Amino acid sequence: MTPDQYCQKKTSESGSSFYYSFLFLTHEKRQAITAVYTFCREADDIVDECTDPNTAETKLNWWREEIQNLFSNKPSHPVTLALSDALKIFDLQKDHFDEILNGMQMDLHITQYQTFNDLLLYCHRAAGVVGLLATEIFGYNNKDTLTFAENLGIAFQLTNIIRDIKEDALRGRVYLPQEDLIKFNVTEDDLRLTSTKDSVKKLIQFQIERTKEYYKKAFSHLPDEDRSKQRSAVIMSSIYKTILTEIEKDDFRIMEHKIKLTPLRKFWIAWKTARREKKLYR
């Protein structure tokens, strides 16, 4: 199996919404962004699957060394071998990969966030810098597009946090700021119940509205001249925003079940968005 095949397999098997937006890229860009995504997946899996924090820390440190090897032209892992090809074409910064690992390391040591500003640092590291890497691959002319990418990455991470509230709470992690739980009179135990209390519904509604503001903020910084280049990011946003819409339509009942979009629906949204963008920005 080649490095590219390894990354492609890992991405397709993940069922991620990102996979469907990659389908509309050129081969070189698809190869590069798939390698970046797989790196994020490998790091995230360490945190989610390692029950021993010391083992997880060791594995993350190995990836830190491997990223150093990547930028020293000495990669050994299939993911970094695939990334080495991407580095020949795209201006991907080592600091961004280091920041992603910093975000994963936060998951090993932080189980709750006191304020939204505290959470923003995590979102920046876990997703904002991923947006910056993606933008380098997708292409841009106007530097304001980088602000678009950073805020869109944060919006994606906030969407994931809302979607996975119960799953994370059962693992002992609560990403929603403690100040928000206090504001809506919600306890951490409320996030592990089999039914959704009215106070939790109000809390989730508040989180969704704030997340929507990040989508709006992101798109306010996307110049028309770069929109066609950022088509994959626009496709991703359509899929992710649909998750929020479905949670709203389901009356915020996140304790009863996790909202998921079928692969067919993700593909349909991706195709429909790509078609619309092509018509608008020929």
HELIX and SHEET records of a PDB file:
HELIX    1   1 PRO A    3  SER A   14  1                                  12    
HELIX    2   2 SER A   17  PHE A   22  1                                   6    
HELIX    3   3 HIS A   27  GLU A   49  1                                  23    
HELIX    4   4 PRO A   53  PHE A   71  1                                  19    
HELIX    5   5 PRO A   78  LEU A   87  1                                  10    
HELIX    6   6 LYS A   94  HIS A  109  1                                  16    
HELIX    7   7 PHE A  116  CYS A  123  1                                   8    
HELIX    8   8 HIS A  124  GLY A  128  3                                   5    
HELIX    9   9 VAL A  129  PHE A  138  1                                  10    
HELIX   10  10 ASP A  144  ARG A  163  1                                  20    
HELIX   11  11 ILE A  165  LEU A  170  1                                   6    
HELIX   12  12 GLN A  178  LYS A  183  1                                   6    
HELIX   13  13 ASP A  189  ARG A  192  5                                   4    
HELIX   14  14 ASP A  198  PHE A  219  1                                  22    
HELIX   15  15 ASP A  224  ARG A  227  1                                   4    
HELIX   16  16 ARG A  231  LYS A  249  1                                  19    
HELIX   17  17 PRO A  263  LEU A  280  1                                  18    
END                                                                             
